[in-house]
């Protein structure tokens, strides 16, 4: 007899508390001992996830409540990782929609809810972070209901239960004045509201591969939900792609179920289970793993196309090969192909130059996470400025991606933000007071104009503003948009920077390098205070003689350099500049290092 099941996904806008709520559910379901030391945000297992405080990869877990196994899938909240959400919703029979009690529904809330409603899933709505001082739960409930209506939810979906919770404190209630003890009301609502998987146990085995993972002991692991039938260890299976072609045949060497943060080996799996399969070398995401009797593949959800791309090339700077272990085009190519295989929202294409590759994704953050991951794996490479991917309509008119931008700022900064977005060809959709001295602004702006705007926005709002953006649609091209106003300070020589030289260059602009930093000709060492590029010598040392001056030497007082991390660098560079990425350094450089070649190429670009 198979155990009763419930499969549910948690969806929400970024930072509304999905992973924290799952932590509390796991602790209260009896998974850990009372005195057991448990990390925060257990599901965020990756280093980058822990550092940034965001979920990047969707991950399943499971808890047992009243003899029913509840499989819970944690999903990313950031729009750039929407591809993960789109895939995993196919594994769920219901969704928990989490909404912040103060912020209310945000752009990503609309996106993920639209995907869930389109698949016919019945949601459970939780108003989270009730204990916030600026919480407004009743208004947020009305906003959520309006969002459901706007997304054409059917009658069954509109009849959703509403719960009020604090994921961090670990309680959930049906009514605001109920005693706030634990999360048991939520677990009971899941059992009552979410239907068990409607499956055919007697049909031949078939499952859709939704996530691809690698394990140091098991090799390639495919995660998905068994749609029909059952399977046991050592059963013969085959992989079918969407065109019904056989990818490979093999055996199920290992079957695993999820229990908490662990994977537990099992001998047999049944329809409705969310499982992990090892033993297949070629089968990938969106392929069907099935018994030899099945000839028609399962249908996969189409994924929205990428809207932004970068060109990754082999590092050819004078300092190349000193810090990284993987520096060849072959190694970079294999790594990018593997990423495109596992992540359906990433596209890979080879450029005309054999040493350069074009990678497409949903946004700057997704591409930045991929580059940062590769950097930590020991890769060296150069990366171009992110650029948007255009389309053309039937009449041949050029279309560009547009984004819906929601901004929460203090009232005093609203005018400068509006001015900035107007310059970037954004059109205002709404402006209203959000309470507590805050103003909510909504824009529709070209993705091209928002590249690099995040850091400028934080400066404008003194770090208090919150900017959220999500892909809206393709629209006619908006014309030229002003780029970076300041020029660059470019090194004329190769060597190690000297404090004396940097001290004399401080009046010219903001420096990016500290003393005793290796630099080379054509490398960007700072930002010029004026609009044009300036070539400088950061290696110039003080000429010492044995003749003593009457006055004593001036002390060299240096302003700390501006630290340029990967995200800032990608947003900062212009079209004729590159970011050199190594395991230990991030350097900015000109595409053409030689002065004469740079001038020749700029003249050719002007003629063209």
Secondary structure, DSSP 8 states (H G I E B T S, - for coil): ---EEEEEEEEESTTSSHHHHHHHHHHHTT-S-TT----SSTT--SHHHHHHTS--S-EEEEEEETTEEEEEEE---SGGGHHHHHHHGGG-SEEEEEEETTT-S-HHHHHHHHHHHHTT-EEEEEEE-TT-TT--HHHHHHHHHHHHHHTT--HHHHS--EEEEETTTTEEESSTTS----SHHHHHHHHHHS-----BSSS--EEEEEEEEEETTTEEEEEEEEEESEEETT-EEEEE-TTS-EEEEEE--EEEEEETTEEEE-SEEETT-EEEEES-SS--TT-EEE-TT--S-----------EEEEEE---STTTTSS-SB-SHHHHHHHHHHHHHH-TT-EEEE-SSTTEEEEEESSHHHHHHHHHHHHHTTB-EEE---EE--EE-TT--EEEEEEEEEEEEEGGGHHHHHHHHHHTT-EEEEEEEEETTEEEEEEEEEHHHHTTHHHHHHHHTTT--EEEEEEEEEEE---------S-EEEESS-EE--HHHHHHHGGGEEE---TT-EE-TTEEEEEESSSS-EEE-TT------SS--SS--------------HHHHHHH--TTEEEEE-SS-EEEEESS-SHHHHHHHHHHHHH-
